[in-house]
Amino acid sequence: MAASPSTARVINDRLALGLLQREGPLTASQLKTLTGLSRPTVADLVERLQDSGLVRVVGETGDRRRGPNARLYGIAADRAHLAALDVRTHSVSVVVADLLGTTLAEATAPIGSETATEAAVEQAVALLERTAREAGAEPLHSVGVGAPGLVDPVSGELRETTGLPAWHRRLVAALQERLPATVLVENETNLAALAEQRLGAARGQDTFVLLWLGLGVGAAVVLDGKLRKGASGGAGEIGFLPVPGTARLPSAAGCEGGFHSLAGSAAVAELAAAYGVSAAAGPQEPPATALVRAAVADVRSAAPGGRPASGRPASGRQDAAGAFLDALADRLAIGTAAVSAVLDPGRIVLAGEVGHAGGAALAARVEDRLALMSPLRTEVRAGTLGGAAVLRGALLTAREAAQDELFTP
């Protein structure tokens, strides 16, 4: 059955907007070539999109020819403003952007562990409002929020999770109350996977698993191009995975004894101490991050014959760092082998602060060990977006929500 004229117009408009978003400003002639539509149809849709405020003339071609230069049409980036929040246990980061995703302003603020719930919520909301105001981006159209913990797949709300601050759950409601914006919340690991798929180490992959290594461990599962959240939103809670090498089994009340006890930040720090690896962590940084980063640096660049402050020969420090990374890779291979056996993802991305610190050196070690444990070929790659992955994923979510609404007449 042929599409009705109104349906055809919607399809054509979305097609043109998608091209303008991906390719940048285009002439009507270029839109005609790329869409395959007739010249009158392109002229009509350009006029419609200009009338709606979504598209405007942003320049002219520089071609030398008889007659006037062709007009360049582009998406009106200021048609809507977006924001993203990365909510951590002791801090919150904010980025404000336009409809094309261009960053207009960003800010980060610590939130102390002793801060009362309402005061913490007020600090986070005020940071967002101030950043948007200073960027000239009020009112906000859509806000994406990335946070640790489970998000209910039915209600879309952040579920109460033991060990996480109460202000996390109150923040989403406060944003909805204070802002005339659509507020979308998602687990931080899932958002990091979205960002790595669109912009980073999983680009072009429709099936992969992102392993988050930070204070705790988690995973995001993408199968056949779709993020899989599970019946209760708990898909990827790999910290609870029973594994060998721990003193006990995990329970419904806590993940101690599961994979968390091998790969969580505290466990990695203990492993580093056992190999004599030490490093000072930065503010709000998981202890394991600095240790892994220092070990990678020692393995790569310790000068033979040099002597660190401790007096140990650089070669000895390098050996210790290499042995620590090998032992950490052994642990990570246990969890990734289970993931590989069940899901056959083809690629596993190591993300989070610790995964980013380990980089290609740690990823290669894990891949080598995984190849010995599983008959299923699985690449292991380090995430490329680092600490920006959650914010980038949250901004992509906000941007898609805004475009879904604005691009549909």
N, C-alpha and C positions, 0 to 999 in steps of 0.2 A: 504494500500500500504506500503510495507517495505521501511525503510529509505535507502537512497543510502549510499555506504561505507563512503563517505566524511561527510555526515550528521551524521552518526552513530559515527564517530570519534569525531566530535564536541560535541555531546551529552555525550559521554563517558568521554571526557576530562573535560567538565564542571562538570560532576558528581564527578569525582576524585578531582578536585580542590575545589569543595564545601565541600567535606569530609575533605580534608587537612586543609581547613580554619576553620571548626567547631571543628574538633577532634584533630588538631595538627599533628605533624609528625607521619607517619604510614609506616609500612613495605609493600612491595609488596603483601605479603601474607594477611595482614590485609585489604589492598585495594581490593583484590580479594574477601574476605569474605563479606565486606561491600557493594561492588558494585554488586556482583553476576556475574561478568564477568569471562571469562576464564583466565587461567594463561598467555597464549600467548598474549591475548588482553591487559591485565594489563601491561605486559612487554613492549608492543609496545607503550602504552600511556605514561608510565613513561619515556621512551626514548624520545618521542616527546616533552613532557613537559620540560624535561631537556634541550633539544636542543633549545627550545624557550626561555630559561632563566627564566621560571616561577617556576620551581621546581629544588631543588638540594638536594644532600645527606647532612643531617645535623647531622648524628650520626649513632650509631649502637645499636642494642638491647643488653641487658646485660645478655641474657639467656645463661646458661651454657649447652653446647651441643657439639657434635662432629662437626667439621668443623667451618668455619668462622661465625661470628655473622651476622644477617640479617641487611641490610642497612635500615636506617630510612630516608624517603623522606619528605621534608617539602617545603612549599611555600617560594620562595625567597623574603623575606620581603622588601629588598632594591631594588627590581625590579622597584618600583615606589614610589615616595614620595608625600604626600598629605598635605593639609593645610585646616584649618577652621577658619573663622572669625565670631565673635559675635559683630555686630555693634550696639552700643547704642547711645543715644542722645549726651552724653558727653564723650564717651570712645570707645575704640576698644580692643578686646581681640583676641589673636591668639594662635592656637596650630598647631604644625607640627608633622606629624606621618608617619609611614611606611605603606606598603601595607596591613599589618595585623591590622592596627589601633593602634599600640603601639606608645605612645607619645614619641617624641624625644626632644621636646622643647616647651615652652609656654611663653607668655608674655602678658602684659596688659599696655596700655598707656592712660592717660586722654587726651581729646581734648576739650579745653575750648570753651565756647559758643561764645566768641568774635573772635575766630580764623577764618580767611578768608577761603573761600571754597577751593581754590587751596592749601593753606598751610595745611588745615586739611586732604585733600586727600593725600598729600605728606607724612604727618606724619604716616597715616595708612598704605600706601604702603611700606614705608621705614621700618616700624615695622615688617611687614611680611617678607620682603626681608632679613632683618638683622637676624630675628629668624631662617629662613630657612638656611641661610649661616652658622650661628653658630652651627646648628644641622648637618651640612654636608649633607643637603637634597636638594641641587640644581642639576638639575632643578626640579621644582614642576610639577607633572603630572596633578593634579586636585585640585581645590580650591572651597570649599563650603562656602557661605556667608549667614549668618542669619541677617536680619534687620527688624526693625518695618516698617509698611506700607504694601501696596498691591503690589503683583507681578503679572504682566500681564500674564494670562495663555497662550497666543498665542506667544508673543515675549520673555517671560521669563525675562523681564526687570522690575526693581523696578519703580513703578509709582510715579509721583510727588504727595506728600501728604502735606497738610497744617499742619504746626506746627512741621515738621521734618526738620532737617538741610539739606541744599542743597548739602552738601558734600556726603551724603549718596548715592544719585543717581549718582554722578560723580565718586564715588569710584569704582563701578563695571566696568565702561568703562575704568578707569585708570588701573585696574588690568588686564583687557583683552589686553590693549595696551602694558603693561610693562612685562607681564609674558608669557612664551611659554606654558601656561597651559589652561585647560578647566576650565572656571569660571562659577559656578552655584549659583544663588541667590534665596533665599526662605524666606518667612515671618518667623520671629523668633518663633511665636507661633506654626506654622506648624512643624518646626524643633524640637521644644520641644516635640510635640506629637509623632513624629517619634522616638525620643530617649526614651521617657517613654514607648512606645510600645515595643521596642526592648530590653530595659535594665531596665525599672523601674516599675512604679505603674500600667501600662496598659499592662504589659507583658502577652502574651497569649490572649489578647482581640482583636477581629477583628472589634468590634463596640464599640466606646466610644467617649466622648467629653473631650477635655482638656480646662479648663477655665484658662486663663492667667490673673493673678492679679499682676500688677506692677504699673508704673506711670499711665497707662490706663488699660483698660480691653479688652480682645479679647478671641476668642475661636478657636480651631481647631477641625474639624469634621472628624472622621474616621468611615466610614460605610462599612461593609462587606470587611474589610481589606484594603480599599482604602481611601486615603486622598481626601476629597471632597473640591474643591476650589471654585466652583460656576462659573457662566457664565463669570463674570468679575474678578474673583480672590478674591471676597469680602465675600465669605462664612465665617461666624464666626465673623463678625463685630458686636459683641453683645453690644458694647458700645452705639450703636444707637438704641437699643431695647427700645421701649416706655414701661415704667413701672409706676405703682402707686408710690406715695411718693416723686415725684419731682415737682418742681414749674412750669415746662412747658414741652412741647414736644421737642424732638430733631428735627433738620432740616438737609437739605442736606449740609449745610455749617458747621455744627458742632454737636457733640454728647451731648452737654450740655442739660440736661433735660431727657436724656436716662439713661440706666443702668449705664453708666459711672458716672453719678452724684450721684449714690448710692455706687458704688464700686471702683471708681478710687482712687488713692493715696490721693489726696487732700480731697475727701469726707470722706475717712476712718480716716484721721488725725483729721478732724473736729468732727467726731463721738467720737474718743478717748478723745478729749478735753472735750466734753460734759460729759463724765464719769470720768473725772479727771485723766485719764491715760496719763503719759508723759514718754518720753525717747529720748535720743540724737541719731540722725541718723548718720551713718558713711559716709565717702566720697562716692559720686555718688550713694547714697542709697535713694530710695523713702522714704519720711517721714513716710509713713504708715508701712514700714517694721519693723523698730525698735519698733514702738508702739505695733504692734501685737506680736512681739517676746517677748517684756517685759511683756505683758499681759499673754501670755502663761506661761512664767516662774513664774510669781506671782501666778497664779492659781495652778501650780504644786508644787511649792516649798517654798512659803512664810511661814516662821516659825511662828506658833501661839505665840502671845505675843511679837514677835520681833517688832522693831520700825525702819522704814526706816529713811533716812536723813530728810524727810519732817516732821517727828514727828507723822505721822498718824500710828495707830496700823497696824501691818502687816495684820491682819484679815480684816480690813477695806479696805486696798489696794487690797487684794485678792478678796473681794466682788466686788469692782469696776472693777477689771480686768475681772472677770467672767461676769459681766453685760455687759461690752463692747463687749466681744466675742459673747455673746448671741445676742446682737443687730446687730453686724456685720453678724452673721449667718442668722438672719432674712432677712437682705438685700440680701445676696447672694442667699438665697433660692428663692427669687422672680425671679431672672434671671435663676437659674438652673431649676426651675419649668417650665418656658417657653421652655427651651431647651428639657426637658424631655417630655413635652406634644407633641412637634413637631417631635422629632427625636427618642424618646424611646431608648437612647443609652445604657442603662444598667449600665454604669459606667461613672462617671464624675471625672476627676482628677483636683485638685486645684494646679496650678503651678504658675510660676512667683515668684518674690521676696516675695510678701505678702502671696501667697499661701504656699510657702515653710516655711515661718516664722510661719504661723498658724499651720502647721503640722497636726497631727492626732486629736488634740484637736478641731481645727476649723472644720476639715472635718467631724468629728462625729456630731458636732452641726448642720451643714448644712444638713447632711443626715437625722437627726431626724426631722427637720422642713420640709424637702422635702417630707418625708413620710406622713406628715399630709396634704400636698397640692396636691399631685399627686397620682392617683391609680396605676401608673406604678412604679414598683420596680426599684429603681436606687441607686446603691452604690456610695458613695462619698469617694474618697481617696486622700490623700496628695501626690503630686509628690515626688519622692525619689531622683531625680538628682539635685535638687536645682539650683544654678546659673550655673551649668555646662551643663544644659539640651540643650541649644541652640548650644553651641559648639559641644556637642556630636552628636546632630542631623545633624549639618553641616558637621562634619567629616564622619558620616555614608553616607551622600549624595555624598561626594567627593570619598569615598572609593568604593561605588557601581558604580559610573561613571567610575572609573579607572578599576575596575574588569570587567565591561561589555565590555570595549574595549580590555583589555589585555587578558582576558580569551576566547576571540573569535578569532580563527585563521583567 
